[in-house]
Amino acid sequence: MKIVAKTFYGLEEVLSNELKALGAKSIKVGNRVVEFDGDKEMMYKANLWLRTAISVLIPVKNFTFKDERDFKKQLSHINFGEYMHLNKTFAVKGAVNSKLFTYSKYPMLLLKDAIVDFFNDRYGQRPSVDAKSPKILFDLHIAENRCTISMNSSGAPLFQRGYRKGTGDAPLNEAMAAGLIMLAGWDQKSNLIDPVCGSGTIPIEAALMVNGIPANIARKQYSFMFWPDFDRQLWENILNAAPNTPKRDLGFSIIGSDTDGDVILKARNNIKALPLGKTVSFEIKDFKDVDPPKGGGMLICNPPYGVRLDDDGVWDLYKELGDFFKKKMQGYTCWVISPNMEAFKRLELKPSSKIHIFNGPLSCDFRKYEVFEGSMVEHKYGEDTNQRRKTRQRK
Ligand SMILES: C[S@@+](CC[C@H](N)C(=O)[O-])C[C@H]1O[C@@H](n2cnc3c(N)ncnc32)[C@H](O)[C@@H]1O
């Protein structure tokens, strides 16, 4: 069957790599989605394993329609009994972009009514709608006169992994954290540090990856468990086959630190919900006092943005972060995500690459800084300065 995994803008390629590794067939990368072919087993595995997906959808109906009346008529022909039992709560979500409807939520109400009418007509009873945590979730996608109705097999988004009980003010989404680690190309063989780690999302996602433990090992519920065709045995086999113990010795460190003691307590609690043993150490520390482990590696962080956290001090913080990279992070590749383009300049370092990405509604850059041994001037202006100096010397 055709399966569609939704993701964030910018993570489509890494999601398609994850799908390749899972054994998915006919993978097609789209805008915020990756389509592939697979069976029920693949759908269950995708929900359990995918680190960068938001949800896994199974398209069940595709049609074009002329107008609202035609849309309603086509909905009335669908046998919704194939997709849900009367005693399960349901909801409709999705995206509508069509001149045929002035109010984008309206077609979702029409689909909801069609489902209720279907059961009412056959059994004289109506299934209940639960907008917050429905057992069955329909996804309606309309682009002009083309409609796709899908079953959302995940239900609650897949970044709700079940381990993060406490967060700070501006936590990074779990799927986004995993995506950043993949985009950064961390080799999983060298140190990884986040010196402004908040509730620890980046180090925890890195630890799950390096131990080969599925992203959703701690999650208890998916929508597919309430489908009429749920194969409990197949699901349990997949879950039981998944690794759930940490590797004994990594030979390198994964470290998260933050000045805020409360948020570090939360990070330590969060990781307890996962079978990660001592893979990550969390420390209460100002980043200026961090001494990275020897041997080099990668730093990945999302410092305060000055958008969601208090603006006060953000300017100084980026300046100090840049100084910290130059002084202490030699031999490391440092990656910073921020929506604040002015703040990036305060690092006074030249990025060797930039990736545009959306962190929720925030348009962000994810920038890479290679910190070599050498003077600050070289870091600031990179090769240009070296070139200018050499030219001067030649003269
Ligand atoms: C945007 S949040 C990071 C969120 C984190 N990635 C998560 O998923 O929870 C930025 C963090 O930077 C921390 N921070 C601010 N100034 C700091 C400093 N000088 N040293 C260390 N941490 C700092 C804040 O306490 C906050 O937790």
The ligand as an SDF file (V2000), in Angstrom:
LIG
                    3D

 27 29  0  0  0  0  0  0  0  0999 V2000
   16.1420   27.3930   23.6320 C   0  0  0  0  0  0  0  0  0  0  0  0
   16.5900   26.6990   25.1520 S   0  0  0  0  0  0  0  0  0  0  0  0
   17.2110   25.1030   24.7390 C   0  0  0  0  0  0  0  0  0  0  0  0
   16.1040   24.0860   24.6970 C   0  0  0  0  0  0  0  0  0  0  0  0
   16.5750   22.6750   24.5960 C   0  0  0  0  0  0  0  0  0  0  0  0
   17.1800   22.3710   23.3020 N   0  0  0  0  0  0  0  0  0  0  0  0
   15.4500   21.7030   24.8890 C   0  0  0  0  0  0  0  0  0  0  0  0
   15.0910   20.9130   24.0210 O   0  0  0  0  0  0  0  0  0  0  0  0
   14.8560   21.7760   25.9640 O   0  0  0  0  0  0  0  0  0  0  0  0
   18.0430   27.5820   25.5530 C   0  0  0  0  0  0  0  0  0  0  0  0
   18.6680   27.1750   26.8820 C   0  0  0  0  0  0  0  0  0  0  0  0
   19.8660   27.9450   27.0380 O   0  0  0  0  0  0  0  0  0  0  0  0
   20.1160   28.0290   28.4190 C   0  0  0  0  0  0  0  0  0  0  0  0
   21.1380   29.0560   28.6700 N   0  0  0  0  0  0  0  0  0  0  0  0
   21.0300   30.3960   28.5510 C   0  0  0  0  0  0  0  0  0  0  0  0
   22.2040   30.9810   28.8540 N   0  0  0  0  0  0  0  0  0  0  0  0
   23.0880   30.0010   29.1680 C   0  0  0  0  0  0  0  0  0  0  0  0
   24.4530   29.9690   29.5540 C   0  0  0  0  0  0  0  0  0  0  0  0
   25.1570   31.0940   29.6750 N   0  0  0  0  0  0  0  0  0  0  0  0
   25.0310   28.7740   29.7780 N   0  0  0  0  0  0  0  0  0  0  0  0
   24.3280   27.6250   29.6360 C   0  0  0  0  0  0  0  0  0  0  0  0
   23.0200   27.6000   29.3040 N   0  0  0  0  0  0  0  0  0  0  0  0
   22.3980   28.7640   29.0600 C   0  0  0  0  0  0  0  0  0  0  0  0
   18.7410   28.3210   28.9940 C   0  0  0  0  0  0  0  0  0  0  0  0
   18.7210   27.9980   30.3830 O   0  0  0  0  0  0  0  0  0  0  0  0
   17.8320   27.4390   28.1250 C   0  0  0  0  0  0  0  0  0  0  0  0
   17.5810   26.2150   28.7790 O   0  0  0  0  0  0  0  0  0  0  0  0
  1  2  1  0
  2  3  1  0
  2 10  1  0
  3  4  1  0
  4  5  1  0
  5  6  1  0
  5  7  1  0
  7  8  2  0
  7  9  1  0
 10 11  1  0
 11 12  1  0
 11 26  1  0
 12 13  1  0
 13 14  1  0
 13 24  1  0
 14 15  1  0
 14 23  1  0
 15 16  2  0
 16 17  1  0
 17 18  1  0
 17 23  2  0
 18 19  1  0
 18 20  2  0
 20 21  1  0
 21 22  2  0
 22 23  1  0
 24 25  1  0
 24 26  1  0
 26 27  1  0
M  CHG  2   2   1   9  -1
M  END
$$$$
